[in-house]
Amino acid sequence: MGVDAEHRHVVTPAAFRQRLGAAHPILLAPMAGSGGVALAAGAMAGGAVGALPAALLSPAALRAQYAELRAAE
């Protein structure tokens, strides 16, 4: 369990899953240079929370990857 610092309450795995629409309390770490749309989509398909590595992307590239990820759902 974690603590939501802004609201000062405990975040349970069930609450985490419910808030993010995930089947499992797992978050894919966005790894610049080694992650991407396919990895995020695969994590989401498996019930985890997917994430895109955006640190090295331009705004236009991020928008394109986000659109690709949304289309993969």
C-alpha positions as CSV (number, residue, x, y, z in Angstrom):
1,M,0.0,0.0,0.0
2,G,1.1,3.6,-0.6
3,V,0.1,6.9,0.8
4,D,-1.5,9.6,-1.4
5,A,0.5,12.6,-0.2
6,E,-1.9,15.2,-1.5
7,H,-5.0,13.7,0.2
8,R,-3.2,11.9,3.1
9,H,-4.9,8.6,2.8
10,V,-3.8,5.1,2.1
11,V,-4.0,3.9,-1.5
12,T,-4.8,0.2,-1.5
13,P,-4.0,-2.1,-4.5
14,A,-7.8,-2.3,-5.2
15,A,-8.1,1.5,-5.2
16,F,-5.1,1.8,-7.5
17,R,-6.6,-0.7,-10.0
18,Q,-10.0,1.0,-9.9
19,R,-8.6,4.5,-10.4
20,L,-6.6,3.5,-13.4
21,G,-8.8,0.8,-14.8
22,A,-6.3,-1.9,-14.5
23,A,-6.8,-5.6,-13.6
24,H,-3.6,-5.8,-11.7
25,P,-1.7,-3.3,-9.4
26,I,1.2,-3.2,-11.8
27,L,2.7,-0.1,-13.5
28,L,4.9,-0.4,-16.5
29,A,7.9,1.9,-15.9
30,P,8.4,4.3,-18.9
31,M,11.9,3.4,-20.0
32,A,13.3,5.9,-22.5
33,G,15.2,4.2,-25.3
34,S,13.8,0.7,-24.5
35,G,10.1,1.1,-24.1
36,G,7.5,2.3,-26.5
37,V,4.0,1.8,-27.9
38,A,4.3,-2.0,-28.3
39,L,5.5,-2.5,-24.7
40,A,2.9,-0.2,-23.3
41,A,0.1,-1.8,-25.3
42,G,1.2,-5.3,-24.2
43,A,1.2,-4.3,-20.6
44,M,-2.2,-2.8,-20.9
45,A,-3.5,-5.9,-22.7
46,G,-2.3,-7.9,-19.8
47,G,-4.2,-5.8,-17.3
48,A,-1.4,-3.6,-16.1
49,V,-1.1,0.2,-16.4
50,G,1.0,1.0,-19.5
51,A,3.2,4.1,-19.8
52,L,5.0,5.8,-22.7
53,P,8.6,6.9,-22.3
54,A,8.3,10.6,-23.2
55,A,11.5,12.2,-21.8
56,L,13.3,12.0,-25.2
57,L,10.3,12.7,-27.4
58,S,9.2,15.9,-29.0
59,P,5.6,17.0,-28.4
60,A,4.7,15.9,-31.9
61,A,6.3,12.5,-31.5
62,L,4.6,12.0,-28.1
63,R,1.2,12.9,-29.7
64,A,1.9,10.4,-32.5
65,Q,2.8,7.6,-30.0
66,Y,-0.2,8.4,-27.9
67,A,-2.5,8.2,-30.9
68,E,-0.9,4.9,-31.9
69,L,-1.4,3.5,-28.4
70,R,-5.0,4.6,-28.3
71,A,-5.6,2.9,-31.6
72,A,-4.1,-0.3,-30.3
73,E,-6.7,-0.6,-27.4
